[in-house]
Every structure is written in structure tokens, then in C-alpha cells.
Amino acid sequence: MSSPQPPAIEAIDVVKTFDRGVLRPLDGASLTVAKGEWVALTGPSGCGKSTLLHLIAALDVPTFGRILVNGRDLSRISDLDGYRRREVGLVFQLHNLLPMLSAIQNVEVAMLGTGRSPGEQRDRAMELLRAVGLEKRAKTRPPALSGGERQRLATARALANRPSLLLADEPTGSLDSQASKGVLGLLGAIRAETGLTILMVTHDPAVAAAADRIIYMRDGRVVDQPAG
């Protein structure tokens, strides 16, 4: 009998402090996300949900506790840049797009250092722009795109290197309801096609309802983690 697959994400008693312990945004947070699952992480402002997402993305390190992604302890990975490039796609509320680059160039830049040729990068970028409905906007720069288009472009960029895990921090926070529905529909379609695992931070109950499961946080801890 084959051994069971490890979870996509496992956070174990994670603590994060700043200012020599004065600030404690995470205070023993633990959660588990199965492979292929879409989970919404929600709770009041300041509860630690974005901090936890950033630790899973290896943008920072826990003060105490462990985080495992696909069975690998992040504290034991020496090449965290490679981990972020290959295994994780990141989507933020404010897009973090490069305004001086075209849409297709914004996707291509995510593939720098991967060993792909310029032609391969261009082909992959166009494939993703088609997938998010932006192929006709390939040469357009982000300032000329609508909010929904910019978020779809950010999603395309996050998927450039075929990550197994998509981490989205308030991906609809700056969008109106119609654009929000479009982005959530896009995430659902991509997950159905690829089996991608999605962990999405949101404060909006309507957005959280799009996920398979909702995990609730308060005061730096997970307070409710219903079974999937």
C-alpha cells in the first residue's frame, strides 16, 4: 500500500513576533490544506492571516513553529528563491505589476532565471494571456488596463512557472463586485483544469464562500478549521 500524500500546506504552532516580541501577529497558528483544495483564510483585520500567508510564501520566516509545503520543511530549504519561483504563485491586492512593461512582458519577467529561452517565455506568456482573456491586450501596459484586467494579468504572471500552490492575498479587495466574480471564476476554472492548490486571504464573506473550505483566524491563531 502506498503511503498517503503529505498535505499541500501544514503550519504547526507558528509564532511570529516583531520589535523584540512586542508585536505578535501570529501566536501559535496551525492549519492544514490538502493538495488540490481551495481554502479561504479569513478573520478580522490584524488577526494574522496575511502574515501567515507571507510565511508560507517564504517572504519571511517564523519566530517559532514549522511550515511544510508538499511535505518539505521551509526551514530546511536552502534555495528559497528557487522555491518561490518554482512552487509558489503569488497574487496580491495591489497587483505589483511593472507599469513600464506591457502585459506580456509582465508575465515573461516571472520566468527570468528559469532556463527557458526567450521564445519559450513568449509562448508561455501568450498561452496564459489567452487563458485569462487578455490576448488582445498583450502589448498594453498596466496603467491602461481596468482593475479586473490588472488582477487577471497578475494571476497569469503568478502561474507562469506552473506552481503547485497559489497564494492570493485579498485578490479582489480593490475590485467591484462584477470584477470580483470574474477573478473568482478564473481561479476556479484554473484549479479545475490544473489541480492547483489555492490559499486565499480575504475579509469578505462573499469572496470566502467561493472556496471549498473557510478557515477562521482571530488574535494570531486559527479558531475554526472545518474539515474539507
Secondary structure as GFF3:
##gff-version 3
##sequence-region A 1 228
A	DSSP	beta_strand	9	18	.	.	.	ID=ss1
A	DSSP	beta_strand	23	33	.	.	.	ID=ss2
A	DSSP	beta_strand	38	42	.	.	.	ID=ss3
A	DSSP	alpha_helix	49	56	.	.	.	ID=ss4
A	DSSP	beta_strand	64	69	.	.	.	ID=ss5
A	DSSP	beta_strand	72	73	.	.	.	ID=ss6
A	DSSP	three_ten_helix	74	76	.	.	.	ID=ss7
A	DSSP	alpha_helix	80	87	.	.	.	ID=ss8
A	DSSP	beta_strand	88	92	.	.	.	ID=ss9
A	DSSP	alpha_helix	103	108	.	.	.	ID=ss10
A	DSSP	three_ten_helix	109	111	.	.	.	ID=ss11
A	DSSP	alpha_helix	118	131	.	.	.	ID=ss12
A	DSSP	three_ten_helix	135	137	.	.	.	ID=ss13
A	DSSP	three_ten_helix	142	144	.	.	.	ID=ss14
A	DSSP	alpha_helix	147	158	.	.	.	ID=ss15
A	DSSP	beta_strand	165	169	.	.	.	ID=ss16
A	DSSP	alpha_helix	177	194	.	.	.	ID=ss17
A	DSSP	beta_strand	197	201	.	.	.	ID=ss18
A	DSSP	alpha_helix	205	208	.	.	.	ID=ss19
A	DSSP	beta_strand	213	218	.	.	.	ID=ss20
A	DSSP	beta_strand	221	224	.	.	.	ID=ss21
###
